[in-house]
């Protein structure tokens, strides 16, 4: 989580595990693409810096954050799933309770995938009150959540790859 004390992209590259030889899938919501595409790019760049070959990274696009659940499930169920899945989305609070329903559904169901499958699924979904907060966390003053999600995936793969 980005705060005034922690930048999402503040990593010592030397301490990030190598992803060489592993495959990663990134599922990206097209809703709020000005935010999510920047996050996806940051995730891809971090994976590459960490030794992952470009052809070992697949990027898949879905309409919104809710659809991250289905796409991540389909990838996890594949007979040869990747080493990790990174789900990237951005949900900005509006004037209706829609934000609460979607945020909860995405968090709960992505979490459930981590229990049900042997593939880590990283929740790289911003839930912010304003678009400015999302921009600040997708390459702005608080770093980039996509970069953080990729580092999380690399660390989980290093520790728990089967």
Secondary structure, 3 states (H helix, E strand, C coil): CCECCECCCCCCHHHCCCCCCCCEEEEEECCCHHHHHHHHHHHHHHHHHCCCCHHHEEEEEECCCCHHHHHHHHHHHCCCCCCEEEEEEEEECCCCCHHHHHHHHHHHHHHHHHHHCCCEEEEEEEEECCHHHHHHCEEECCEEHHHHHHHHHHHHHHHHCC
